[in-house]
């Protein structure tokens, strides 16, 4: 199962207003539970390398897929909230974990303050339970602030980035 398969599954579940779904394929388990169409719970999955657990009551669907390598990515895991008075958007952490600005210590950061980002562009990684979850931009715009330092622990709902929509 790859990222596009996962996105197709989540899109179909959303369109059909399905509230619960389970799939096990090639050593990967995927379980999605939602309470309502306006407030879906995130998807969680586990594989041979570990288990990813998403917090209850998240406002956007998210998923982590663990393969035999133990690495994971999160698709659509960013919960964005617009600030009415400023017009800026805060990208919130969809999970509890450790924030990393770069894929490894010797690589440049995914984004810097002042960079323009596009929808789907990786902003950072949050490591949770030995799984690396890529956090992607849900809106296009300019990065105004990067809130946590690389290597800093983050909680569910913590502001990661402030973006000015373009």
Residue pairs with C-beta under 8 A, 6 or more apart in sequence:
1 25
1 26
1 28
1 30
1 65
3 65
3 73
3 75
6 30
6 43
6 63
6 65
6 75
7 75
7 76
9 21
9 23
9 30
9 32
10 32
10 43
10 61
10 63
10 75
10 76
12 18
13 21
13 32
13 34
13 61
14 37
14 40
14 61
17 37
18 32
18 34
19 33
19 34
19 35
19 36
20 32
20 33
20 34
21 30
21 31
21 32
22 29
22 30
22 31
22 32
23 29
23 30
23 31
24 30
27 47
27 48
27 67
27 68
28 45
28 46
28 47
28 65
28 66
28 67
29 45
29 46
29 47
30 43
30 44
30 45
30 63
30 65
31 43
31 44
31 45
32 41
32 42
32 43
32 44
32 61
32 63
33 41
34 40
34 41
34 61
35 41
35 57
39 57
39 59
40 58
40 59
40 60
40 61
41 54
41 56
41 57
41 58
41 61
42 54
42 55
42 58
42 60
42 61
42 62
42 63
42 77
42 94
43 54
43 61
43 62
43 63
43 64
44 51
44 52
44 53
44 54
44 63
44 64
45 52
45 63
45 64
45 65
45 66
46 52
46 66
47 65
47 66
47 67
47 68
47 70
48 66
48 67
48 68
48 70
49 66
49 67
49 68
49 69
49 70
49 71
49 130
49 131
50 66
50 70
50 129
50 130
50 131
51 66
51 129
52 64
52 66
52 72
52 95
52 128
52 129
52 131
52 133
53 128
53 129
54 62
54 64
54 94
54 95
55 94
55 95
55 96
55 156
58 79
58 94
58 156
59 79
60 76
60 77
60 78
60 79
60 94
60 138
61 76
62 74
62 75
62 76
62 77
62 94
62 95
63 74
63 75
63 76
63 77
64 72
64 73
64 74
64 77
64 128
64 131
64 133
65 72
65 73
66 72
66 131
70 130
70 131
71 131
71 132
72 131
72 132
72 133
73 132
73 133
73 134
74 94
74 95
74 126
74 133
74 134
74 135
74 136
75 136
76 136
76 138
77 94
77 95
77 133
77 135
77 136
78 91
78 92
78 94
78 123
78 135
78 136
78 137
78 138
79 91
79 92
79 94
79 157
80 89
80 90
80 91
80 92
80 138
80 139
80 163
81 89
81 90
81 92
82 88
82 89
82 165
83 89
83 90
87 164
87 165
88 144
88 162
88 163
88 164
88 165
89 139
89 141
89 162
89 163
89 164
89 165
90 159
90 160
90 161
90 162
90 163
91 123
91 135
91 137
91 138
91 159
91 160
91 161
91 162
91 163
92 157
92 158
92 159
92 160
93 99
93 126
93 135
93 154
93 155
93 156
93 157
93 158
93 159
93 160
94 126
94 133
94 135
94 156
95 126
95 128
95 133
95 156
96 128
96 153
96 154
96 155
96 156
97 126
97 127
97 128
97 129
97 133
97 153
97 154
98 126
98 127
98 128
98 151
98 152
98 153
98 154
99 124
99 125
99 126
99 148
99 149
99 150
99 151
99 152
99 153
99 154
99 160
100 124
100 125
100 126
100 127
100 150
100 151
101 109
101 110
101 111
101 124
101 146
101 150
102 108
102 109
102 110
102 125
102 150
103 110
103 125
109 150
110 121
110 122
110 123
110 124
110 125
111 117
111 121
111 123
111 124
111 143
111 146
111 161
112 143
112 146
113 143
113 144
113 145
113 146
114 142
114 143
115 142
115 143
116 140
116 141
116 142
116 143
116 166
117 123
117 137
117 140
117 141
117 142
117 143
117 163
118 137
118 140
119 136
119 137
119 138
119 139
119 140
120 136
120 137
121 136
121 137
122 134
122 135
122 136
122 137
123 135
123 136
123 137
123 143
123 160
123 161
124 134
124 135
124 160
124 161
125 132
125 133
125 134
125 135
126 132
126 133
126 135
126 154
127 133
135 160
137 163
139 163
139 165
140 165
140 166
141 163
141 164
141 165
141 166
142 163
142 164
142 166
143 161
143 162
143 163
144 161
144 162
144 163
144 164
145 161
145 162
146 160
146 161
147 158
147 159
147 160
147 161
147 162
148 154
148 158
148 160
154 160
